[in-house]
């Protein structure tokens, strides 16, 4: 195993988890930015689940992905169960890839667009930024790399489960 293969899942997982965990304070508190995002998607699609449930559903998915990418692997490292680190990070990266795939598609192919509001005054957006879209793209790429690195680990793990 190369140094890249050994350390990238930790570094990439830390980046993804930092993005996800930082966004929870916005999603779980009713901040105007996620409200704008999910309301725009609700109005565009006609699917009522986008808001108010959307921020909570996505936030819980991001929390789970972060736990699988970094939280549980740290515990597995501490209790000397290194064989569980790869499968945990694989599953966390798979969830992150799914969430970020949705984010990228919605930013590109709906009225949401790449520029999203980041500053608000009296309920009106005053400043826009592509930062959320760029973060989604980098997180997607990091998740895909983690999946590639751990692809044999998950195969061995699932193969071992079938033999048991």
Secondary structure, 3 states (H helix, E strand, C coil): CCHHHHHHHHHHHHHHHHHHHHHHHHHCCCCHHHHHHHHHHHHHHCCHHHCCHHHHHHHHHHHHHHHHHHHHHHHHHHCCCCHHHHHHHHHHHHHHHHHHHHHHHHHHHCCCCCCEEEEEECCEEEEEECHHHHHHHHHHHHHHHHHHHCHHHHHHHHHHHHHC
